[in-house]
């Protein structure tokens, strides 16, 4: 276990130090900057690496979605051809039974 040093009788910091960290206007400015669309857009444009990662992830997700559809369509066309051939042979058998 790690030992934690606790100051039991710690001196109270001076009021200047306390008031320096009580900057509510600065806190609200940061909040509005980072939680608005304009601030998020500026943050992404300033850091190109994040923007590139997001674009790459979106492109990969879109590719995964559409590539599965293409392979399913190719596989389904083969299966549909087999089903059509089976249906035709079944219809031919029924017709020969009825006519013959």
N, CA, C and O atoms as a DFTB+ gen file, in Angstrom:
400 C
 N C O
     1  1       0.844      -1.179       0.000
     2  2       0.000       0.000       0.000
     3  2       0.889       1.240       0.000
     4  3       1.996       1.240       0.537
     5  1       0.375       2.277      -0.609
     6  2       1.135       3.525      -0.623
     7  2       0.748       4.362       0.581
     8  3      -0.390       4.349       1.050
     9  1       1.723       5.075       1.047
    10  2       1.453       5.954       2.180
    11  2       1.044       7.319       1.657
    12  3       1.687       7.881       0.770
    13  1      -0.014       7.831       2.208
    14  2      -0.529       9.139       1.814
    15  2      -0.175      10.134       2.896
    16  3      -0.448       9.925       4.078
    17  1       0.437      11.218       2.465
    18  2       0.789      12.255       3.428
    19  2      -0.380      13.220       3.561
    20  3      -0.813      13.829       2.583
    21  1      -0.875      13.348       4.759
    22  2      -2.003      14.230       5.035
    23  2      -1.538      15.307       6.002
    24  3      -0.981      15.021       7.061
    25  1      -1.781      16.541       5.613
    26  2      -1.434      17.656       6.491
    27  2      -2.635      17.935       7.380
    28  3      -3.634      18.503       6.937
    29  1      -2.528      17.535       8.626
    30  2      -3.652      17.698       9.540
    31  2      -3.839      19.163       9.905
    32  3      -4.959      19.672       9.871
    33  1      -2.797      19.815      10.239
    34  2      -2.884      21.221      10.609
    35  2      -2.274      22.082       9.498
    36  3      -1.339      22.846       9.740
    37  1      -2.803      21.953       8.296
    38  2      -2.271      22.699       7.158
    39  2      -2.602      24.175       7.301
    40  3      -3.682      24.517       7.780
    41  1      -1.704      25.049       6.898
    42  2      -1.998      26.477       6.995
    43  2      -3.055      26.884       5.974
    44  3      -3.094      26.350       4.866
    45  1      -3.888      27.806       6.341
    46  2      -4.942      28.293       5.443
    47  2      -4.285      29.215       4.420
    48  3      -3.518      30.103       4.794
    49  1      -4.575      29.015       3.137
    50  2      -3.947      29.864       2.124
    51  2      -4.476      31.297       2.220
    52  3      -5.593      31.518       2.688
    53  1      -3.682      32.262       1.780
    54  2      -4.142      33.652       1.841
    55  2      -5.318      33.878       0.896
    56  3      -5.515      33.105      -0.042
    57  1      -6.098      34.926       1.133
    58  2      -7.286      35.217       0.338
    59  2      -6.945      35.505      -1.118
    60  3      -7.748      35.214      -2.004
    61  1      -5.789      36.061      -1.377
    62  2      -5.398      36.328      -2.758
    63  2      -5.326      35.035      -3.568
    64  3      -5.772      34.981      -4.714
    65  1      -4.769      34.020      -2.969
    66  2      -4.668      32.725      -3.648
    67  2      -6.044      32.123      -3.860
    68  3      -6.315      31.565      -4.924
    69  1      -6.907      32.226      -2.882
    70  2      -8.256      31.682      -2.998
    71  2      -9.028      32.414      -4.089
    72  3      -9.692      31.772      -4.904
    73  1      -8.956      33.734      -4.123
    74  2      -9.700      34.511      -5.113
    75  2      -9.131      34.343      -6.520
    76  3      -9.856      34.496      -7.503
    77  1      -7.849      34.033      -6.622
    78  2      -7.256      33.822      -7.940
    79  2      -7.879      32.599      -8.611
    80  3      -8.031      32.594      -9.832
    81  1      -8.237      31.579      -7.863
    82  2      -8.831      30.375      -8.427
    83  2     -10.348      30.440      -8.503
    84  3     -10.967      29.526      -9.047
    85  1     -10.957      31.474      -7.983
    86  2     -12.407      31.650      -8.084
    87  2     -12.729      32.518      -9.292
    88  3     -13.189      33.651      -9.147
    89  1     -12.491      31.997     -10.455
    90  2     -12.711      32.737     -11.696
    91  2     -13.918      32.127     -12.409
    92  3     -13.760      31.305     -13.311
    93  1     -15.105      32.527     -12.008
    94  2     -16.324      31.960     -12.578
    95  2     -16.517      32.398     -14.023
    96  3     -17.013      31.626     -14.843
    97  1     -16.131      33.623     -14.339
    98  2     -16.278      34.097     -15.713
    99  2     -15.381      33.300     -16.669
   100  3     -15.792      32.960     -17.779
   101  1     -14.172      33.010     -16.231
   102  2     -13.273      32.198     -17.048
   103  2     -13.800      30.784     -17.222
   104  3     -13.685      30.197     -18.298
   105  1     -14.378      30.243     -16.159
   106  2     -14.967      28.911     -16.222
   107  2     -16.128      28.868     -17.209
   108  3     -16.238      27.931     -18.000
   109  1     -16.994      29.877     -17.164
   110  2     -18.125      29.927     -18.085
   111  2     -17.662      30.140     -19.527
   112  3     -18.263      29.598     -20.455
   113  1     -16.611      30.916     -19.718
   114  2     -16.086      31.130     -21.067
   115  2     -15.553      29.818     -21.643
   116  3     -15.796      29.507     -22.809
   117  1     -14.824      29.047     -20.825
   118  2     -14.329      27.755     -21.286
   119  2     -15.477      26.797     -21.583
   120  3     -15.439      26.065     -22.572
   121  1     -16.497      26.803     -20.729
   122  2     -17.653      25.929     -20.930
   123  2     -18.351      26.264     -22.240
   124  3     -18.655      25.373     -23.033
   125  1     -18.604      27.550     -22.465
   126  2     -19.290      27.953     -23.694
   127  2     -18.438      27.681     -24.924
   128  3     -18.968      27.393     -25.997
   129  1     -17.119      27.770     -24.774
   130  2     -16.236      27.512     -25.906
   131  2     -16.260      26.040     -26.293
   132  3     -16.396      25.710     -27.471
   133  1     -16.132      25.168     -25.325
   134  2     -15.997      23.753     -25.630
   135  2     -17.326      23.024     -25.784
   136  3     -17.348      21.908     -26.304
   137  1     -18.420      23.611     -25.352
   138  2     -19.709      22.939     -25.469
   139  2     -20.643      23.659     -26.414
   140  3     -21.862      23.558     -26.275
   141  1     -20.099      24.379     -27.367
   142  2     -20.898      24.965     -28.433
   143  2     -20.359      24.423     -29.748
   144  3     -19.218      23.964     -29.818
   145  1     -21.174      24.476     -30.776
   146  2     -20.734      23.940     -32.065
   147  2     -19.565      24.738     -32.627
   148  3     -18.678      24.178     -33.272
   149  1     -19.563      26.043     -32.383
   150  2     -18.467      26.868     -32.876
   151  2     -17.151      26.486     -32.194
   152  3     -16.112      26.388     -32.846
   153  1     -17.205      26.274     -30.894
   154  2     -16.002      25.904     -30.157
   155  2     -15.487      24.531     -30.530
   156  3     -14.279      24.322     -30.642
   157  1     -16.404      23.593     -30.723
   158  2     -15.993      22.243     -31.120
   159  2     -15.387      22.278     -32.513
   160  3     -14.386      21.610     -32.773
   161  1     -15.987      23.050     -33.408
   162  2     -15.464      23.174     -34.762
   163  2     -14.053      23.777     -34.741
   164  3     -13.163      23.296     -35.442
   165  1     -13.852      24.813     -33.952
   166  2     -12.523      25.420     -33.845
   167  2     -11.516      24.428     -33.274
   168  3     -10.376      24.359     -33.732
   169  1     -11.937      23.668     -32.285
   170  2     -11.044      22.700     -31.663
   171  2     -10.633      21.624     -32.680
   172  3      -9.472      21.216     -32.717
   173  1     -11.583      21.165     -33.504
   174  2     -11.261      20.150     -34.499
   175  2     -10.388      20.713     -35.612
   176  3      -9.463      20.043     -36.071
   177  1     -10.669      21.927     -36.049
   178  2      -9.873      22.508     -37.128
   179  2      -8.461      22.834     -36.670
   180  3      -7.521      22.752     -37.460
   181  1      -8.302      23.201     -35.414
   182  2      -6.958      23.491     -34.914
   183  2      -6.149      22.217     -34.731
   184  3      -4.930      22.238     -34.903
   185  1      -6.784      21.128     -34.393
   186  2      -6.090      19.855     -34.220
   187  2      -6.475      18.950     -35.390
   188  3      -7.461      18.217     -35.320
   189  1      -5.707      19.006     -36.439
   190  2      -6.027      18.275     -37.672
   191  2      -5.996      16.763     -37.466
   192  3      -6.704      16.031     -38.158
   193  1      -5.198      16.296     -36.538
   194  2      -5.085      14.864     -36.329
   195  2      -6.423      14.262     -35.893
   196  3      -6.814      13.202     -36.382
   197  1      -7.122      14.931     -34.980
   198  2      -8.426      14.436     -34.541
   199  2      -9.421      14.424     -35.687
   200  3     -10.197      13.481     -35.838
   201  1      -9.395      15.477     -36.493
   202  2     -10.309      15.569     -37.630
   203  2     -10.051      14.440     -38.627
   204  3     -10.992      13.843     -39.149
   205  1      -8.792      14.152     -38.886
   206  2      -8.449      13.074     -39.821
   207  2      -8.881      11.728     -39.258
   208  3      -9.397      10.890     -39.998
   209  1      -8.681      11.503     -37.957
   210  2      -9.121      10.244     -37.356
   211  2     -10.636      10.073     -37.467
   212  3     -11.114       8.984     -37.782
   213  1     -11.379      11.122     -37.214
   214  2     -12.834      11.040     -37.290
   215  2     -13.271      10.730     -38.717
   216  3     -14.155       9.898     -38.922
   217  1     -12.664      11.386     -39.707
   218  2     -13.020      11.142     -41.106
   219  2     -12.689       9.711     -41.503
   220  3     -13.480       9.063     -42.189
   221  1     -11.538       9.211     -41.084
   222  2     -11.156       7.834     -41.413
   223  2     -12.121       6.834     -40.790
   224  3     -12.510       5.863     -41.439
   225  1     -12.506       7.058     -39.553
   226  2     -13.447       6.145     -38.887
   227  2     -14.791       6.150     -39.592
   228  3     -15.387       5.091     -39.789
   229  1     -15.278       7.317     -39.975
   230  2     -16.565       7.397     -40.672
   231  2     -16.484       6.670     -42.015
   232  3     -17.406       5.940     -42.382
   233  1     -15.394       6.864     -42.742
   234  2     -15.240       6.187     -44.030
   235  2     -15.193       4.674     -43.852
   236  3     -15.813       3.940     -44.622
   237  1     -14.468       4.202     -42.847
   238  2     -14.400       2.756     -42.598
   239  2     -15.764       2.179     -42.238
   240  3     -16.126       1.096     -42.697
   241  1     -16.515       2.903     -41.419
   242  2     -17.861       2.422     -41.068
   243  2     -18.767       2.351     -42.291
   244  3     -19.517       1.389     -42.460
   245  1     -18.696       3.366     -43.141
   246  2     -19.508       3.344     -44.354
   247  2     -19.093       2.206     -45.276
   248  3     -19.944       1.550     -45.877
   249  1     -17.787       1.970     -45.391
   250  2     -17.325       0.855     -46.215
   251  2     -17.811      -0.480     -45.667
   252  3     -18.230      -1.352     -46.428
   253  1     -17.755      -0.641     -44.360
   254  2     -18.234      -1.895     -43.772
   255  2     -19.712      -2.114     -44.042
   256  3     -20.144      -3.232     -44.323
   257  1     -20.474      -1.051     -43.957
   258  2     -21.915      -1.190     -44.208
   259  2     -22.197      -1.568     -45.654
   260  3     -22.993      -2.472     -45.909
   261  1     -21.560      -0.893     -46.605
   262  2     -21.881      -1.118     -48.009
   263  2     -21.204      -2.344     -48.588
   264  3     -21.749      -2.951     -49.511
   265  1     -20.050      -2.733     -48.092
   266  2     -19.383      -3.925     -48.600
   267  2     -20.175      -5.167     -48.230
   268  3     -20.267      -6.096     -49.034
   269  1     -20.741      -5.207     -47.047
   270  2     -21.578      -6.350     -46.669
   271  2     -22.786      -6.458     -47.582
   272  3     -23.175      -7.565     -47.956
   273  1     -23.383      -5.347     -47.945
   274  2     -24.539      -5.382     -48.835
   275  2     -24.163      -5.919     -50.210
   276  3     -24.928      -6.681     -50.802
   277  1     -23.008      -5.538     -50.723
   278  2     -22.589      -6.002     -52.042
   279  2     -22.345      -7.505     -52.023
   280  3     -22.763      -8.209     -52.942
   281  1     -21.672      -8.007     -50.986
   282  2     -21.410      -9.436     -50.934
   283  2     -22.703     -10.225     -50.723
   284  3     -22.848     -11.329     -51.248
   285  1     -23.624      -9.674     -49.973
   286  2     -24.905     -10.355     -49.778
   287  2     -25.687     -10.415     -51.084
   288  3     -26.336     -11.419     -51.377
   289  1     -25.628      -9.340     -51.870
   290  2     -26.342      -9.333     -53.147
   291  2     -25.765     -10.372     -54.091
   292  3     -26.519     -11.059     -54.780
   293  1     -24.446     -10.504     -54.140
   294  2     -23.827     -11.491     -55.007
   295  2     -24.173     -12.901     -54.544
   296  3     -24.462     -13.768     -55.370
   297  1     -24.148     -13.137     -53.255
   298  2     -24.494     -14.454     -52.732
   299  2     -25.967     -14.763     -52.926
   300  3     -26.327     -15.903     -53.220
   301  1     -26.824     -13.764     -52.765
   302  2     -28.253     -13.969     -52.921
   303  2     -28.620     -14.255     -54.369
   304  3     -29.540     -15.034     -54.619
   305  1     -27.935     -13.654     -55.321
   306  2     -28.276     -13.898     -56.717
   307  2     -28.012     -15.358     -57.077
   308  3     -28.786     -15.958     -57.823
   309  1     -26.930     -15.937     -56.558
   310  2     -26.655     -17.347     -56.815
   311  2     -27.721     -18.224     -56.170
   312  3     -28.192     -19.188     -56.774
   313  1     -28.094     -17.887     -54.954
   314  2     -29.115     -18.667     -54.265
   315  2     -30.469     -18.522     -54.965
   316  3     -31.221     -19.491     -55.075
   317  1     -30.774     -17.324     -55.431
   318  2     -32.046     -17.112     -56.124
   319  2     -32.099     -17.911     -57.416
   320  3     -33.147     -18.450     -57.770
   321  1     -30.962     -17.991     -58.131
   322  2     -30.926     -18.784     -59.356
   323  2     -31.186     -20.254     -59.042
   324  3     -31.924     -20.926     -59.763
   325  1     -30.579     -20.751     -57.964
   326  2     -30.801     -22.151     -57.588
   327  2     -32.255     -22.386     -57.201
   328  3     -32.835     -23.413     -57.551
   329  1     -32.842     -21.441     -56.482
   330  2     -34.242     -21.586     -56.073
   331  2     -35.151     -21.559     -57.291
   332  3     -36.109     -22.329     -57.360
   333  1     -34.868     -20.680     -58.259
   334  2     -35.684     -20.626     -59.469
   335  2     -35.595     -21.931     -60.248
   336  3     -36.598     -22.418     -60.769
   337  1     -34.394     -22.496     -60.327
   338  2     -34.242     -23.776     -61.028
   339  2     -35.017     -24.874     -60.308
   340  3     -35.645     -25.715     -60.952
   341  1     -34.977     -24.872     -58.970
   342  2     -35.719     -25.877     -58.206
   343  2     -37.217     -25.692     -58.405
   344  3     -37.948     -26.673     -58.539
   345  1     -37.683     -24.443     -58.425
   346  2     -39.102     -24.188     -58.644
   347  2     -39.531     -24.642     -60.036
   348  3     -40.598     -25.233     -60.199
   349  1     -38.698     -24.367     -61.039
   350  2     -39.032     -24.786     -62.406
   351  2     -39.126     -26.314     -62.504
   352  3     -40.035     -26.855     -63.133
   353  1     -38.167     -26.995     -61.868
   354  2     -38.201     -28.455     -61.936
   355  2     -39.420     -28.995     -61.187
   356  3     -40.018     -29.984     -61.609
   357  1     -39.786     -28.355     -60.086
   358  2     -40.963     -28.805     -59.341
   359  2     -42.231     -28.574     -60.166
   360  3     -43.131     -29.414     -60.173
   361  1     -42.300     -27.452     -60.850
   362  2     -43.474     -27.161     -61.686
   363  2     -43.545     -28.151     -62.840
   364  3     -44.626     -28.626     -63.186
   365  1     -42.395     -28.464     -63.440
   366  2     -42.371     -29.442     -64.528
   367  2     -42.853     -30.805     -64.049
   368  3     -43.600     -31.487     -64.749
   369  1     -42.418     -31.202     -62.841
   370  2     -42.855     -32.496     -62.299
   371  2     -44.354     -32.520     -62.064
   372  3     -45.021     -33.515     -62.347
   373  1     -44.877     -31.422     -61.546
   374  2     -46.330     -31.353     -61.298
   375  2     -47.102     -31.403     -62.599
   376  3     -48.128     -32.076     -62.691
   377  1     -46.617     -30.697     -63.599
   378  2     -47.297     -30.700     -64.886
   379  2     -47.282     -32.087     -65.523
   380  3     -48.286     -32.528     -66.083
   381  1     -46.133     -32.779     -65.437
   382  2     -46.068     -34.120     -66.003
   383  2     -46.963     -35.085     -65.242
   384  3     -47.533     -36.000     -65.838
   385  1     -47.097     -34.894     -63.923
   386  2     -47.997     -35.738     -63.141
   387  2     -49.446     -35.500     -63.533
   388  3     -50.232     -36.441     -63.642
   389  1     -49.795     -34.233     -63.746
   390  2     -51.171     -33.902     -64.108
   391  2     -51.500     -34.347     -65.523
   392  3     -52.591     -34.859     -65.773
   393  1     -50.593     -34.163     -66.428
   394  2     -50.842     -34.481     -67.830
   395  2     -50.605     -35.956     -68.127
   396  3     -51.237     -36.520     -69.020
   397  1     -49.716     -36.572     -67.397
   398  2     -49.303     -37.926     -67.747
   399  2     -49.990     -38.973     -67.021
   400  3     -49.719     -40.154     -67.238
